[in-house]
């Protein structure tokens, strides 16, 4: 164990502000995330928010400024400013949404979001194509149904995830409620959100405005999730802080705690890498909030605030050492972890079609390809929401579960599905295990297509599977338009990350349950090379696999790729 006196603190919050990164100074002087956002919204000369700092601060409010990249070159030629618009991300702890909330989301998407909604890989909704004048109407509309966008982005704790697979429903209500409790606890407490978006008056407080975060918040984003074995649908090892539910004789006993997961990396920067979370111990269920506070405190105080590429919790852990970080968490909690308890994951996908749980309720999973709800799907689910008496659950695999349906309500829901989308279940096994990020044309970070391209690439991969008699084999495929990894591509059996238009890095060997990182096998290649590599690997898989062996496991055993044992060896 590392002695505290030997811990390097030259890059963390203990240092003078002028020695830290520019974003730290921006947060410090933002007046607790207010900046000049309210003034920028009044500027009618531009479709953007004029201040660069305000653009960054709005992320803490759940808003990204973007532009239509399909039009960027043409507008430049016409000497026009970019076609600015905004993405708004909703905070939806645990992915649970009521029918009333769904109807409001639908109404706002039709009026202000280009008649489309997107389901994200973190169990929530994103509005796209939002113009500046529509920001307040959307946020105020969400408020009518007790939804908000607080901390959906920014250097804070992002939306808290929770397993929604109906096969894991024994503890779902209790754990989903805990996910919401943690989410409400860890979001920023500044009143800036209420003042800017709801028009509340600023009121002088008697205590500090941000008792936990302070003026500079977290070094980078911080992600929390709750997993209910045997489902790892939230990819708990990709979370900064993961809670893995453990059953006891009398119900929920508590949680194994996993820390340090994260998908982001940067091309041509080998010092950056994805990392899977490390399980460090067990805590009773009533200590979850204390544990979340303690873990976030360690990252707040020791995370890198000079280099944002090195600021995620995974790097703090690898720099300081897992044993030292664990001891520091225990010191903050005031008690020690118990040894981790046994658990098993069998899938990180969704259960499709109708499922019935021991309480006699029925749950219908609707496959939403790449999470994109177009007008046809909006119409269909709006009709369901008008009669549904249960809830909707948004899955980390970008699908929708119509949850808690009573016997007498099933025929009406089936009738709506048959009317709007009779072929709703006609998705291949491959497509049921595929995820894509948004990428072009709206994401400013995208280097290549993802959402718009993956369906056609899957057509070609499906042909390879059919030729080899593998059409019914579940294989996880994840595509991101850049190396940041929003679709969690680095734990897929087949992962692709964009490098340039039409060019991708190809990765193989991830764990089917999200338990192992993959490894790059081709860099910056186009579709012909991708298909050539996959045809060879899948052909060998068909001929040489062992009974029940997943494709990712086979690629390791067959020597197609070397297993990645730790994130810091990802680029070796």
N, C-alpha and C positions, 0 to 999 in steps of 0.2 A: 504494500500500500504506500502511495506517495505521501510524504510529509507535507502538511499545508504550507510550510515555509518555503518549500521548493516549487510550489505551483506557480507557473508563469501567469502573471496578471497584467502583462504589458499591453493587452489588446482588449480589455474588458471595461466595464462601466466604472471601475475604480480610477481610471485615468482621466486627466483633464480633457474636457470636451474638444478642445482644439487639436488634440492628438488622435481623435477618433475620426470615423468616416463622415462624409458630408451629410448623409441621411440622419446621422445622430444629431448633428447641429440643426438640421431642418425640423426634426421632431421636437427638440428642446425649445425652439423658438415658435412653435406652432400654436401656442396657447391651448394646449391639450386638444389638438386635432381640429381647431377652428380655422387657422390660417386666414386666408381672405376668400374662402370658398363662397360665402354668401354674396360678396361683391362680384366674383367671377360669374356667378349664375345670372347676374343682371346685365352682363355685357352682351348687347345684341349685335355687335359688329362681327362676331365670330361664333361658329357653332361649337367651339371648344371652350374649355376653362383656361383663361390666358396664362395663369401662373403655373410654371413647372412644378413648384412645390405643392400647389393645391392639387394638381393631378395626382401626385404621390399621396397626399393626405386623404384624398377621396377614396383611396383603396381601403382605408380603415373604416370607411362608411359603406363598404361593399360595392364600390363603383369603380370601373375601369374606363378611362377614356380611350377610344379606339378610332379607327377610320376604315372605310371600305377599301381594302387593298386592291380589289378588282378594278377600282376606278382611279387609283392613285396616280398612275402614269398619265392617263388622259386628263385628269384635272390639273396636273402639273403643266402639261402642254398648253392648257387653256389659261394658265396663270391664275388658277383658282386654288383656294385653300383645300386641303384634303376633305373628303366627305366625312366629317367628324360625326361620331355617334358614340353611344356608351353601352357598356354591358353592366347590368345590375345583378348581383348574386344575393339570393335570399338566405337568411339564417334559418335553418330548419333542423333543429337538434334531433338526431336519431332517424331522420327521414320520415317522420310521421306528420301527415297532413289531413285535416278534416275536410269533408265535402264542402263546407262553407268556404274554407280557405281555398280549396281548388277552384271553386267558381269565381272567386275574386281574382285569383291568378290568371284564370282564363280571360276574364273581362279585361284586365289590364294588358294582357298580351295582345289581344285583338285591337285595343284602342291605341296602345303606345309601343308595342314590341314587334311590329311587322307581322302580326298574326302567327307568331311562332313562339314556343317556349323550348328550353333545352334542359334536360335532366343531366346533372353532372355526375362525375365519378365519386363525389363526396355527398351523395344523397340529397341534393337540393336542386333548386331551379335557377336558371339564368335567363334574364331578359336580354335579347340582343336587338340591335338596330334602334336603340332608344335615343331620341333627340334631346337636346339640353332642356328644352321647355317641358319635356315629359318626365324629368327626374322626380320633381316634387310630387306630381300626381300619382306616380307609381308608388313611391315610398309612403305617401299619405294613405293611398288605397290599401296597401299592405297592412298598415297600422289598424285599419278598421276591423281586421280579422286577427289581430294580435300577432302579426308577422312583422319582421324588420330585416334589415340588411347589416346590422351592426357587426363589425369584426368578421365579415365574410371574406375579407381580404386584409392585407396590411401586416405589420409586425406585431401580431397579437395572437391569441389563441383562436384559430379558425373554427368553423362549424364542427360540432362534436358528432361523430358517427356512431351507429349502433346496428348490429346485426338485425336484419328484418326477415330472414328466411323463415317461412312458417314452420318448417320442421324443427326450428329451435325456439318455439314459442312458449315453452314452459315458463321461462323467466322473462319473456319479452317485455311485458308491461312494466315490471319492476325495473329492469335495466334501461328501458327506453326513458322512463321517468328520471332515472339517475343521470342519463345522458343529458336530458334537458336541464336538470339541476346543475350539473357541472358547467354546461354551456352558459347558463345565466350567471353563474358565479365568476367565470373567468373572462367575460367580455369587459371591455373598458367601461369605466363608470362616468367618464366625462359627459357633461350635458350638451356638448357640442352637437351631437346628432339631433337631439330634440330641438335645439335652437335653430339649426340650419334647415331641417326638413319639416318639422312640425310647427315652426314659428313660435316656440316657447320663449319666454323672456329669460334672460340670464339672471340668476339669483345667486347672491353671494352665499357660499357655504361656510359651515363652521369648521370643517376639517379639510384634509387634502382632497383635491379633486380626483386624483388617481392613487388611492392608498396602496395598491399593489404595483402597478406599472410605473408610477412616477412620470416624469416628463418625456422620457425617451423610450418607453414601452419595451418590447422585446428586441433582441438583435435581429431576428428574422421571424417569419411565420412559425407557428407552433401548432401541430395537429394532434388531436386526441380522438381515440375511438374505443368502442366497447365491442368485443367479440363474444358470441355465444356458441361454443363448440356444440356439435361438430362442424358448424358452418364458419368459415373464415371469409365471408363475403366482403367484409370491410378491409381485407388485407391488413390485419392488425400489425404485421411486421413492417409495414410501410409507414406506421404512425410514429411521431415523436414520443408519444405516450400512449401505450395500449393497455387496456384492462381486459383480461380474458376470464370470463365468468366460470366459476367452479361450483358445481352442485354439491350440496351436503345432504344429510339424511332428512333434514327438516326444511329443505328449500335451498335458497341461494346462500352458500357459505361465504363467498368472497371472491377475490380476483387475484390471479397472477398478474404481475405488473411487468410490462415490457417497455424498454426505453431505447430511443436513438434511431428509429427508422426514418427513412427519407429517400425520395426517388431522384431529386434533382442532381444534375451534373452539367458540366460545360465541355463541349467538344474542344479538343486540342489543349485541354487543361487536365493532365493526369492526376493532379492533386485533388480534383473533385471526383466524387463517386457516389453511387447509391449505397445505401446501407440498410440491412435488416435489423429490426429492433432486437435487443437482448433481453431475455427474461431474467429478472433479478430477484424475484421473491413473490410472496403471497401476502395479501392484506385482507382483513375482515371487510365485509361490505360497508360497514358504517365509517370506514376510514378513507373512503374514496376521495372526498373533497380535500382532506388533509394531505393525502398523497399527491393529488394534482397540484396543490399549492406548493408543496415541497419540491417537486420535480421542476415546476416552472420557475421557482426561485433560483434553483441552481443554474438553469440556462439564462435567466435574466441577469444574474450577477457575474457569470463566468463566460458567457458566450462572446464570440469575436465581434467587436463593433468597429474594427478597422476595415476588414475585408468582407464584403457581403457574400462573396462566393464561398467564404469559409465560416459563415455565421450560423449555420443550422446546428441543432443540438447534436447531431451525429458526429460532427467534427469536434465539438466540445468534449464529448465522451472519449473519442479516440485520442485526442490531445492529452487529456488529464488522466485517462485510464478508467476503465469501467468500475474497478474496485473503489477508487477514490470518489467517483461520482455517486456510487451507491451509498457509501458511508456518509457523504454530505447530504444526500436525500434523507437518510435515516436521522441524521442530526437535526435537520429542519423539521421532520415529523415528530421527533421526540420518542420514537420507538423503532425497533428493528424489524425488518422483514422476516416473515417465516419462510422456510424453504418452499420453493415452488411446488404446486400440486399437479398430479398427473392430469392430462387432457389429451384429446385427439381431434384433429381436424380431418375431414374427409372431402371437403370441397370448398372452393371460393366462388362458385357460381350460384345461380338462382334455381328454385324449384318451379318448374313451368306447369301451366294448366291449373286445374283446380286441386287444392290440397285441403284436407280437413284435419283440424287439430283436436286434441282430446276434449276441449271444451265444446265440441260440436259445431264450431264456427268454420266457415269455408273461406278460402283465400284464393284468388285468381290472379296469376301473374300474367301481365300483358307485356309482350316483347316490344320494346321501342328501339329500333335499330339506331345505334350510336346516340341514343337519348334525344333525338330530334322529334319534337311534337309539331308536326305540320298541321294545317287547318283541318284535314280529315281526321287526324287523331284527336285534335282539340274538340271537334264536334262530338266524336264518339265518347270521350271521357266526360265531357260536359253533360251529356245525356245520362251517363251513369251517376255522376255526382248529384244530379237532381233527384235521384231516387235512393241513393245509397245511404244506409244508416250506420255503417261502420266507419272505417278510416281508409285512407290511402297510405301505403308505405312506399317510399322511393328507395330503390335498391342501389347499392354501390356499383352495380353492373348496368346502370342507366335504364332500368325497367321500372314498371309500376305494378304494385300489388294492390288489388281491390280486396281489402282485408276486413275480417269480421262480418262476413255475410251470413245471414240466417237462412235456414232451409227454404223458407217461403219467398225469399228475395232472389234466389239463384236463377229461376227461369226468366225473370225480367232482365237481369244483367246479360244472360246468354242471348236473349232476343236482340238486345242493343248491339252486342258484338256481331251477331249474325247479320244484322242490317248494315252496319258500317264496314265490317271487315271480316267477311266469312273465311278468308284464308289466313287469319291471324296466327295460327299455330304452324303455318307452313314455312318455318325457318329451319335451316339445316342445323345439325349439332354444332358445326363450326361457328356459325353466326351467333348461336346462343352463348358462346364462350368468347366473344370478341368485343373489344372496347376501343373507341377512338376519342381523342380530344377534339375540340372545335377546330383549331388551326385556322387556315385561310377560309374566308377573306377577312374575318374580323380580328383575330388575335394578332396583336402587334409583335409577338415573339416568334410566330410561326415562320419556319424556313421552307416548309413543304406542306402539301395537302395532308389531311388526315380524315376528318369526318366525311368529306365529299369523295375521297378516293378509296377508302377501305372497302366499301361494298363491291366495287368492281375488281379489286385485287382478290377478295374472297371468292369471287366467281372462278377465278383462275386456279386458286388453291383448291377449291372444291373439285375441280376437274382432276387435279393430281390425286386427291384422296380417292375419288371414284375409280380411277385407273388402278389403284393399289388396294381396293377393297376396304378402304378406311373411312368411308363416309359416316359411319356410326360411332367413330372414335372421338371422344371429347378431347379437344386440344385448345389451350388458351392462346389467343392472339390479341396483342395490344399494340396500338399505333399512336404515336404522338408526332405532332408537326415540328417539334424542336426537342432538344435534349432535356428539358425541364421535367418531362415525364408525368404530366397530369393524368395520363391513362394508366399509370403504373406499369410501363412497358418492361422494366428491368426485372420483373418477377414473372413474366409470361414465358410460356414454353416457346413461343415465337414472338419476338418483340421487334418493333421498327420505330426508329426515331428520325425525323426529318433533318437533312443536311442542306438541301437546296431544292429548287423546284424539280420534282421527279427523282430525287436522290435521297437514299436512306441508309442508315446503319442497320444491319440485320443482326439480331441476337437470338441465340438458341440456348436451351438447357435450363430454363427456369422451372421451379417446382409447381406442379399442378395445383397444390393447395396454398400457394404463395409462400412456401417455406424456404425457397432457395433462389438466389439471384441467377440470372443467365449470364452469358458471355458473348461479346461481339465476335461474329465469324466473317463478316464482310463490312467494309467501311465505304460509305459514300457511293452506293451502287444504285442502279435503276432496276426497273421491273424484270427485265430479262435475266439478270444475274440472280435476283431474289428468287425467281421461280426455278432457275437451274439448281441453286443450292437446296431449295426445299424439295424439289423433285428427287434429288439424290438422297437426302436424309430421310424423307418419308418413304421412299422405295425400300431403303434398308430397314426402316422401322417395320414395314409390312412383312418383310422376309425374315427378320432376325429377332423380333421382339419376344419377350417372355410373356406368359399368361398374366393379364392384368397390369402389365407394365405401361406406365404413361410415357408419352413421347419425350417429355423433358428428361425423365429418368433414363430413357434409352440413349439419348444423345450423350449423356455422361458415361454410361456403361460401355457404349460402343466406341468411345474415344473421339467422337465428332467434336466435342468441346470438353475442356477441362472444367471441373466443378469450381465455382467460386465459393470459398469457405468463409471469407469475410469481405465486407464492402471495400476495405482499404486495399484488397488485392484484385479488385474488379478490373483495373486497367493493366494488370501484369500480362 
